[in-house]
């Protein structure tokens, strides 16, 4: 007889080692899965960083998105034309500053899954007559675009980017330019010359926030630089919409390197997540739509802002082309407005609501303010989508004694009324020249957008049913 036949302990040893082996396999699989997720997250963050570096203004951001859309076979449409669409991937732009792209699959349902973001960021805009030479400094007069955190822009390396208009033979042409190198700075006043500097942060926007670009007096310096850098003759330059931006590189900080310190986090993190999700979507049964607006930082009241007819006109043209009713289609549709919100501050937790705080790296934030479009139904739907993929989420509101801004969805709903929600990511130092965000949150938002584009919504009387594509 062998050991197996003789030993009464064999079954126990056999089960013990079998269970140990299975446990090891489970641990190995879990460790492998975590490693794969971390690798995917790091790859995503690297791509996000490159996007932020290229998206220096709304114009350069839209230019970069267009380039990637074309790489993924999206076809450009013109607003002035009548569209003849059946299926496929398309995009349309307005004023080089806002963009809507959409995908129509085979046998698509009559519903729009829409994500809206904004591509503009607080910055300094060059005034038309901007040069002044005083006390050995060539300064450029600027206006403030959006609500800047003023002191956060002092002593930074600044460059210039935006759009210029040229005219040749009665033809006006747009040119998107970016110098991509430090040209200016706004120097702070030394503590020796301002004893109250650490007591009073009040900066005069016409005095304290004017950059200088040279120690030599020169005329038409901007047009001269454009001609030298981009070979565009200054005689044909009619006008420009040029902005200053921080050239500092996005940087991972913290012991775990799990925090991103970067310019333009608001709102390029949402914009990148949304367009990456839509270009990678393949089998959705919806008409998926991604829209990134200009002018959010100044109230959206422009021809390409969220309060314009850009989104509604685009949806109408899609519906007309597909011979579907726009009203019934909007009834079945869903809009996500994605913009960032404030994380609880490490030194000022008192500035957050006492029961609804947002934290870094603890998931996407569902905002349910009085002014937001979030309601119990839209919130429940997004929570369900997150839970299905184990995507962490949190809920946030502001203090009652602090005002909140309007949202993209809230402005868009003046023209496109449908089920809507306001979400975003928690960040620190919003509207400073460098902002702070959790890297894991960025990846979570992208994953949620992927799942949203793969989800179909069906309304039956007073209930909403979710069907996965």
Rosetta blueprint (number, residue, H / E / L):
1 X L
2 X L
3 X H
4 X H
5 X H
6 X H
7 X L
8 X L
9 X L
10 X H
11 X H
12 X H
13 X H
14 X H
15 X H
16 X H
17 X H
18 X H
19 X H
20 X H
21 X H
22 X H
23 X H
24 X H
25 X H
26 X H
27 X H
28 X H
29 X H
30 X H
31 X H
32 X H
33 X H
34 X H
35 X H
36 X H
37 X H
38 X H
39 X H
40 X H
41 X H
42 X H
43 X H
44 X H
45 X H
46 X H
47 X H
48 X H
49 X H
50 X H
51 X H
52 X H
53 X H
54 X H
55 X L
56 X L
57 X L
58 X H
59 X H
60 X H
61 X H
62 X H
63 X H
64 X H
65 X H
66 X H
67 X H
68 X H
69 X H
70 X H
71 X H
72 X L
73 X L
74 X L
75 X E
76 X E
77 X L
78 X L
79 X L
80 X L
81 X L
82 X L
83 X L
84 X L
85 X L
86 X L
87 X L
88 X E
89 X E
90 X E
91 X E
92 X E
93 X E
94 X E
95 X L
96 X L
97 X L
98 X E
99 X E
100 X E
101 X E
102 X E
103 X E
104 X E
105 X L
106 X L
107 X L
108 X L
109 X L
110 X L
111 X L
112 X E
113 X E
114 X E
115 X E
116 X E
117 X E
118 X E
119 X L
120 X L
121 X L
122 X L
123 X E
124 X E
125 X E
126 X E
127 X E
128 X E
129 X E
130 X E
131 X E
132 X E
133 X E
134 X E
135 X L
136 X L
137 X E
138 X E
139 X E
140 X E
141 X E
142 X E
143 X E
144 X E
145 X E
146 X L
147 X L
148 X L
149 X L
150 X H
151 X H
152 X H
153 X H
154 X L
155 X L
156 X L
157 X L
158 X E
159 X E
160 X E
161 X E
162 X E
163 X E
164 X E
165 X E
166 X E
167 X E
168 X E
169 X L
170 X L
171 X E
172 X E
173 X E
174 X E
175 X E
176 X E
177 X E
178 X E
179 X L
180 X L
181 X L
182 X L
183 X L
184 X E
185 X E
186 X L
187 X L
188 X L
189 X L
190 X L
191 X L
192 X L
193 X L
194 X L
195 X L
196 X L
197 X L
198 X L
199 X L
200 X L
201 X L
202 X L
203 X L
204 X L
205 X L
206 X L
207 X L
208 X L
209 X L
210 X L
211 X E
212 X E
213 X E
214 X E
215 X L
216 X L
217 X L
218 X L
219 X L
220 X L
221 X H
222 X H
223 X H
224 X H
225 X H
226 X H
227 X H
228 X H
229 X H
230 X H
231 X L
232 X L
233 X L
234 X H
235 X H
236 X H
237 X E
238 X E
239 X E
240 X E
241 X E
242 X E
243 X E
244 X E
245 X E
246 X E
247 X L
248 X L
249 X L
250 X L
251 X E
252 X E
253 X E
254 X L
255 X L
256 X L
257 X L
258 X L
259 X E
260 X E
261 X E
262 X E
263 X L
264 X L
265 X H
266 X H
267 X H
268 X H
269 X H
270 X H
271 X H
272 X H
273 X H
274 X H
275 X H
276 X H
277 X H
278 X H
279 X H
280 X H
281 X L
282 X L
283 X L
284 X L
285 X L
286 X L
287 X E
288 X E
289 X E
290 X E
291 X E
292 X E
293 X E
294 X L
295 X L
296 X H
297 X H
298 X H
299 X L
300 X L
301 X L
302 X L
303 X L
304 X L
305 X L
306 X L
307 X L
308 X L
309 X L
310 X H
311 X H
312 X H
313 X H
314 X H
315 X H
316 X H
317 X H
318 X H
319 X H
320 X H
321 X H
322 X H
323 X L
324 X L
325 X L
326 X H
327 X H
328 X H
329 X H
330 X H
331 X H
332 X L
333 X L
334 X E
335 X E
336 X E
337 X E
338 X E
339 X L
340 X L
341 X E
342 X E
343 X L
344 X L
345 X L
346 X L
347 X L
348 X L
349 X H
350 X H
351 X H
352 X L
353 X L
354 X L
355 X L
356 X L
357 X L
358 X L
359 X L
360 X L
361 X L
362 X L
363 X L
364 X E
365 X E
366 X E
367 X E
368 X L
369 X L
370 X L
371 X L
372 X L
373 X L
374 X L
375 X L
376 X H
377 X H
378 X H
379 X H
380 X H
381 X H
382 X H
383 X H
384 X H
385 X H
386 X H
387 X H
388 X H
389 X L
390 X L
391 X L
392 X L
393 X E
394 X E
395 X E
396 X E
397 X L
398 X L
399 X L
400 X L
401 X L
402 X L
403 X L
404 X L
405 X L
406 X L
407 X L
408 X H
409 X H
410 X H
411 X H
412 X H
413 X L
414 X L
415 X L
416 X L
417 X L
418 X L
419 X E
420 X E
421 X E
422 X E
423 X E
424 X E
425 X L
426 X E
427 X E
428 X E
429 X L
430 X L
431 X L
432 X L
433 X L
434 X L
435 X E
436 X E
437 X E
438 X E
439 X H
440 X H
441 X H
442 X H
443 X H
444 X H
445 X H
446 X H
447 X H
448 X H
449 X H
450 X H
451 X H
452 X H
453 X H
454 X L
455 X E
456 X E
457 X E
458 X E
459 X E
460 X E
461 X L
462 X L
463 X E
464 X E
465 X E
466 X E
467 X E
468 X E
469 X L
